[in-house]
Amino acid sequence: MHGLDLSLFKITPLNVLDILLVAFLIYQLYNLIRGTIAVNILIGMAVIYALYFVVNLLQMRLLTEILGYFRDVAVIIIIVVFQQEIRRFLLLVGKNASLQRNKAWWRYFFGKAQAEKNNYARIKPIIDACKSLKQTRTGALIVFAKYYDEQFYQNSCEVMDAKISKRLLESIFQKTSPLHDGAVVIAENKIKSASCILPLTDKVDLPAQFGLRHRAGIGVTEANEATAIIVSEETGELSYAKQGRVKMNISFAELEKLLNKDF
């Protein structure tokens, strides 16, 4: 009779690092699917796997054969069903890597003070437009795309490629404007398109007052590396969506901090 191999339970710094990295990845994946229908799908797959092991132990050949097909194609099922979540996860990894690199180069060549000054000049027209839209309770959805995916946006948008200005944003979202029904997409420091029809989030735990504008703002941040400002038509309240999450009733000081960080 052989003794228990205690070397399997030996704790080393690499083992601890391995466990921490796995825990971090699981936590990030949980954040990506939390509150979405993907959670129910994942639970369903777990139930099928558990049922497979039970019927296999009980030697129920027919059910074992049928459920075995699900086990054999599990990887394909995960890729097909969770393609949006996988895309978001890869974007999150790429974003963290590129963001740190871009910050380092920017500060090296221009200095922190100059970078902040230039960034404020970019976001001031947007903040001023949001102030006006909030005051008049004009509904608006402004999306900031890190990477402008032409195939994703242009299929349902009016292409503009215009300079960002307070007056232009105000005029787009006026109720009499033919472009007001939809989102404005800002990328590469320009208003790239307007009147965009965006995918809605499939989250089921959103506040009851959230309409299509809020759901579209959240949905686009789930499907793409983007953030969104939503101005409520009913209350004038400002919300900020990022990575499928939304901050409600933010102040203009908070909005400036968020845009300085993300735009």
C-alpha positions in Angstrom: 0.0 0.0 0.0 1.5 3.3 -1.1 1.5 6.3 1.2 0.0 9.7 0.4 2.3 11.8 -1.8 2.6 14.9 0.3 4.5 16.7 -2.5 1.2 17.3 -4.2 0.2 19.5 -1.3 3.5 21.4 -1.0 2.8 25.2 -1.0 5.3 27.3 -3.1 5.2 30.9 -4.1 4.3 29.8 -7.7 1.4 27.7 -6.4 0.1 30.7 -4.5 0.4 32.9 -7.6 -1.3 30.3 -9.7 -4.3 30.2 -7.3 -4.5 34.0 -7.2 -4.4 34.3 -11.0 -7.1 31.7 -11.4 -9.3 33.4 -8.7 -8.8 36.7 -10.5 -9.8 35.3 -13.8 -12.9 33.6 -12.3 -13.8 36.9 -10.6 -13.5 38.9 -13.9 -15.6 36.3 -15.7 -18.2 36.5 -13.0 -18.3 40.3 -13.3 -18.8 40.0 -17.1 -21.9 37.7 -16.9 -23.3 38.9 -13.6 -27.0 40.0 -14.0 -27.2 38.7 -17.6 -29.1 35.8 -19.1 -25.7 34.1 -19.5 -25.8 33.1 -15.8 -28.9 31.0 -16.4 -27.3 29.3 -19.4 -24.2 28.6 -17.3 -26.3 27.0 -14.6 -28.2 24.9 -17.2 -24.9 23.6 -18.5 -23.7 22.8 -15.0 -26.9 20.9 -14.3 -26.4 18.8 -17.5 -22.9 18.0 -16.5 -24.0 16.9 -13.0 -26.8 14.8 -14.5 -24.3 13.1 -16.8 -22.1 12.0 -14.0 -25.1 10.7 -12.0 -26.5 8.6 -14.9 -23.0 7.4 -15.8 -22.5 6.1 -12.2 -26.0 4.5 -12.3 -25.0 2.9 -15.7 -28.0 4.3 -17.5 -26.6 3.8 -20.9 -29.1 5.6 -23.1 -29.1 8.8 -21.0 -25.3 8.6 -20.7 -25.0 8.4 -24.5 -27.3 11.4 -25.1 -25.7 13.6 -22.4 -22.3 12.6 -23.5 -22.9 14.4 -26.8 -23.3 17.7 -24.8 -20.1 17.0 -23.0 -18.2 16.3 -26.2 -19.2 19.6 -27.8 -19.1 21.7 -24.6 -16.3 23.9 -25.9 -18.1 24.7 -29.1 -21.3 25.4 -27.1 -19.5 27.8 -24.8 -17.9 29.7 -27.7 -21.2 30.1 -29.5 -23.4 30.9 -26.5 -20.9 33.1 -24.7 -19.3 34.8 -27.7 -20.3 38.3 -26.4 -18.9 37.7 -23.0 -15.7 36.2 -24.4 -15.4 39.3 -26.7 -15.8 41.6 -23.7 -13.3 39.7 -21.6 -10.6 39.9 -24.4 -11.4 43.6 -24.9 -11.0 44.1 -21.1 -7.5 42.4 -21.2 -6.4 44.4 -24.3 -7.7 47.6 -22.8 -5.7 47.3 -19.6 -2.6 46.6 -21.6 -2.9 49.3 -24.2 -4.2 51.9 -21.7 -1.1 51.7 -19.5 1.2 51.8 -22.6 -0.6 54.9 -24.0 -0.5 56.7 -20.7 3.3 56.1 -20.4 4.0 57.4 -23.9 1.7 60.4 -23.5 3.3 61.5 -20.2 6.8 60.8 -21.6 6.4 63.1 -24.6 4.0 65.8 -23.3 3.9 65.6 -19.6 1.0 65.0 -17.3 -0.1 68.7 -17.0 -0.2 69.1 -20.8 -2.1 65.9 -21.3 -4.8 66.9 -18.7 -5.1 70.4 -20.4 -5.6 68.9 -23.8 -8.1 66.4 -22.5 -10.2 69.1 -20.8 -10.4 71.0 -24.1 -11.8 67.8 -25.7 -14.4 67.1 -23.1 -15.6 70.6 -22.3 -18.0 70.8 -25.3 -19.5 67.5 -24.3 -20.0 68.5 -20.7 -21.5 71.9 -21.8 -23.9 70.1 -24.1 -25.0 67.7 -21.3 -25.7 70.7 -19.1 -28.0 72.1 -21.7 -29.7 68.8 -22.4 -30.3 68.2 -18.7 -31.7 71.7 -18.2 -34.2 71.2 -21.1 -34.8 67.5 -20.3 -33.8 66.5 -23.8 -33.2 62.7 -24.1 -29.7 61.9 -25.4 -27.3 58.9 -25.7 -23.7 59.7 -26.4 -21.3 56.8 -26.9 -17.5 57.0 -26.7 -15.9 54.2 -28.7 -12.2 53.4 -28.1 -12.1 51.6 -31.4 -14.6 52.7 -34.1 -15.9 49.4 -35.6 -17.3 50.6 -39.0 -19.2 47.4 -39.6 -20.9 47.6 -36.2 -21.8 51.3 -36.2 -22.2 52.4 -39.8 -24.8 49.7 -40.7 -27.4 51.5 -38.6 -26.1 55.1 -38.4 -25.8 58.3 -40.3 -22.1 58.9 -41.0 -21.0 62.4 -40.0 -17.2 62.6 -39.2 -17.7 66.1 -37.7 -15.8 68.2 -35.1 -17.2 67.9 -31.6 -19.1 71.0 -30.6 -21.8 71.9 -28.0 -24.2 73.3 -30.6 -23.9 70.3 -32.9 -24.7 67.9 -30.1 -27.6 70.0 -29.0 -29.0 70.3 -32.5 -28.7 66.5 -33.1 -30.8 65.6 -30.0 -33.5 68.3 -30.5 -36.9 66.5 -30.9 -37.4 68.2 -34.3 -34.1 66.9 -35.6 -34.3 63.8 -37.9 -31.2 62.4 -36.2 -32.4 62.7 -32.6 -33.8 59.2 -32.3 -30.7 57.1 -31.7 -27.2 57.5 -30.4 -24.2 59.7 -31.3 -20.9 57.9 -31.5 -17.7 59.7 -30.7 -14.4 58.2 -31.6 -10.9 59.6 -32.7 -11.9 62.9 -31.2 -14.8 63.4 -33.7 -18.5 62.8 -33.9 -18.3 59.8 -36.3 -22.0 59.0 -36.6 -25.5 59.9 -35.3 -28.9 58.3 -35.1 -27.4 54.9 -34.3 -29.6 52.0 -33.4 -27.7 50.0 -30.8 -28.2 46.5 -29.3 -30.1 46.4 -26.1 -28.7 44.8 -23.0 -30.3 41.5 -21.9 -29.8 42.3 -18.2 -32.9 41.4 -16.1 -32.1 43.3 -12.9 -32.3 46.9 -14.2 -34.4 49.6 -12.5 -38.0 49.8 -13.7 -37.5 53.4 -15.0 -34.8 52.4 -17.5 -36.2 52.6 -21.0 -34.8 51.8 -24.4 -32.2 54.6 -24.3 -30.7 53.3 -21.0 -30.8 49.7 -22.2 -29.1 50.6 -25.5 -26.4 52.6 -23.6 -25.7 49.6 -21.4 -25.9 47.2 -24.3 -23.3 48.9 -26.4 -20.8 48.9 -23.5 -21.3 45.1 -23.2 -20.7 44.4 -26.9 -17.9 46.9 -27.5 -15.1 48.7 -25.7 -17.1 51.8 -25.2 -18.7 54.1 -22.5 -21.9 56.0 -22.8 -23.7 59.0 -21.3 -27.4 58.7 -21.1 -29.6 61.8 -20.5 -33.1 60.9 -19.3 -35.9 62.6 -21.2 -38.3 62.3 -18.2 -36.1 63.6 -15.4 -33.0 65.1 -17.0 -30.9 62.7 -14.9 -27.4 61.8 -16.2 -26.3 58.2 -16.2 -22.9 56.8 -17.2 -22.5 53.2 -18.5 -19.3 51.3 -18.7 -18.6 47.5 -19.1 -22.3 46.7 -18.8 -22.7 48.7 -15.5 -24.4 52.0 -15.0 -23.9 54.9 -12.5 -27.1 56.8 -12.0 -27.8 60.5 -11.2 -24.1 61.6 -11.6 -23.1 65.2 -11.1 -21.1 67.2 -13.7 -18.0 67.0 -11.5 -18.3 63.2 -11.6 -18.9 63.3 -15.3 -15.8 65.3 -15.8 -13.7 62.8 -13.8 -15.2 59.9 -15.7 -14.5 61.4 -19.1 -11.0 62.4 -18.1 -10.4 58.8 -17.1 -12.1 57.1 -20.0 -12.1 59.5 -23.0 
